[in-house]
Amino acid sequence: MIEDILAKAGSGALLERQDALRLLEVSTGSAEYYALLGAANAYARTAFRGRGVIFAQIGIDAQACGVNCKFCSLAADARRGQPACIKTLEETVELARELAASGIEDLFLMTTAEFPQEKFLAYGRAVRAVLPPQMRLVANVGDFGPAYAAALKEAGFTGVYHIHRLREGTDTNARPQARIRTMDAVRGAGLELYYCVEPIGPEHTHQELVDEMLRIRDYPVGVMAVMKRIAVPGTPLGSQGEISAAQLAKICAVTTLTTRPPRAMCVHEPDELCLMAGANQIYAECGVNPRDNSLETRLNRGFSTEQARALLQKTEWEV
């Protein structure tokens, strides 16, 4: 029975590794499953004061990325023979202006690891100039060191999305140590770190998931997330399938109770079940998307701000 673990979480005590592992063993559809989702929902409704949150992300470049993640539509193997497609600075600024006016709270700029670092700083400065002063600007880019972290902050970025992905170095060409060093550089520069357990597939063990839930205890993380792996056609892992919505909701609930994010809990792909299992934050996405083969994800997988708002309101989050 999991009552003692849920009571421990409800008291505000930190869950230990064995607690999180036990919760992940709960069978979907059981009474324990719904108790788990209910406990995570109760935490989220209180911690986030009933507020739903919309972030937005602009994917700037579609080009063959040498990190070559086996789940990514932008990987070198997936894009072999396809021409690069890169948004201009002017296009990016206009999209940022549009998204800022639509009611989002944080704006993310995403590139592949191939995008030049200095050029990205120029995009960041130009975007920062058209955003409201209070709006957070977040970088989602390849690995970097302390000097570049400081440069991001100088350019107007307030945070960085950077993670140690599941099976990093096996399903990706990234070096796990480099990913950790980048996270350390983010913390050292005083930038906010955004983190996620991702990309979750049917083959990942409970131990792997909990490793990433606990990793953030070494960092101040205000926004946490979980993301299922999308079976993108043409990617090496595309044939391995996806976890169910019920499994994602369970992982979302366990992550919420284990990490206790103070500002927001995000889920990809968003649905009503996860928004009743601890999640309160959704992304509106435009441009390229590593989970989508379309060069304009708004025409396919990506949510608009209006769609994100409608889904949050459907689950009684105040937006």
GIWO-V207031 format. One record per residue. N is the residue number from 1. RES is the residue in one letter. SS is DSSP state (H for helix, E for strand, C for the rest). Layout:
N RES SS
N RES SS
This chain:
1 M C
2 I C
3 E H
4 D H
5 I H
6 L H
7 A H
8 K H
9 A H
10 G H
11 S C
12 G C
13 A C
14 L C
15 L C
16 E C
17 R H
18 Q H
19 D H
20 A H
21 L H
22 R H
23 L H
24 L H
25 E C
26 V C
27 S C
28 T C
29 G C
30 S C
31 A H
32 E H
33 Y H
34 Y H
35 A H
36 L H
37 L H
38 G H
39 A H
40 A H
41 N H
42 A H
43 Y H
44 A H
45 R H
46 T H
47 A H
48 F C
49 R C
50 G C
51 R E
52 G C
53 V E
54 I E
55 F E
56 A E
57 Q E
58 I E
59 G E
60 I C
61 D E
62 A E
63 Q C
64 A C
65 C E
66 G C
67 V C
68 N C
69 C C
70 K C
71 F C
72 C C
73 S C
74 L C
75 A E
76 A C
77 D C
78 A C
79 R C
80 R C
81 G C
82 Q C
83 P C
84 A C
85 C E
86 I E
87 K C
88 T C
89 L H
90 E H
91 E H
92 T H
93 V H
94 E H
95 L H
96 A H
97 R H
98 E H
99 L H
100 A H
101 A H
102 S C
103 G C
104 I C
105 E C
106 D E
107 L E
108 F E
109 L E
110 M E
111 T C
112 T C
113 A C
114 E C
115 F C
116 P C
117 Q H
118 E H
119 K H
120 F H
121 L H
122 A H
123 Y H
124 G H
125 R H
126 A H
127 V H
128 R H
129 A C
130 V C
131 L C
132 P C
133 P C
134 Q C
135 M C
136 R E
137 L E
138 V E
139 A E
140 N E
141 V C
142 G C
143 D C
144 F C
145 G C
146 P H
147 A H
148 Y H
149 A H
150 A H
151 A H
152 L H
153 K H
154 E H
155 A H
156 G C
157 F C
158 T C
159 G E
160 V E
161 Y E
162 H C
163 I C
164 H C
165 R C
166 L C
167 R C
168 E C
169 G C
170 T C
171 D C
172 T C
173 N C
174 A C
175 R C
176 P H
177 Q H
178 A H
179 R H
180 I H
181 R H
182 T H
183 M H
184 D H
185 A H
186 V H
187 R H
188 G H
189 A C
190 G C
191 L C
192 E E
193 L E
194 Y E
195 Y C
196 C C
197 V E
198 E E
199 P E
200 I E
201 G C
202 P C
203 E C
204 H C
205 T C
206 H H
207 Q H
208 E H
209 L H
210 V H
211 D H
212 E H
213 M H
214 L H
215 R H
216 I H
217 R H
218 D H
219 Y C
220 P C
221 V E
222 G E
223 V E
224 M E
225 A E
226 V E
227 M E
228 K E
229 R C
230 I C
231 A C
232 V C
233 P C
234 G C
235 T C
236 P C
237 L C
238 G H
239 S H
240 Q H
241 G C
242 E C
243 I C
244 S C
245 A H
246 A H
247 Q H
248 L H
249 A H
250 K H
251 I H
252 C H
253 A H
254 V H
255 T H
256 T H
257 L H
258 T H
259 T H
260 R C
261 P C
262 P C
263 R C
264 A E
265 M E
266 C E
267 V E
268 H E
269 E C
270 P C
271 D C
272 E C
273 L C
274 C H
275 L H
276 M H
277 A C
278 G C
279 A C
280 N C
281 Q E
282 I E
283 Y E
284 A E
285 E E
286 C E
287 G E
288 V C
289 N C
290 P C
291 R C
292 D C
293 N C
294 S C
295 L C
296 E C
297 T H
298 R H
299 L H
300 N C
301 R C
302 G C
303 F C
304 S C
305 T H
306 E H
307 Q H
308 A H
309 R H
310 A H
311 L H
312 L H
313 Q H
314 K H
315 T C
316 E C
317 W C
318 E E
319 V C
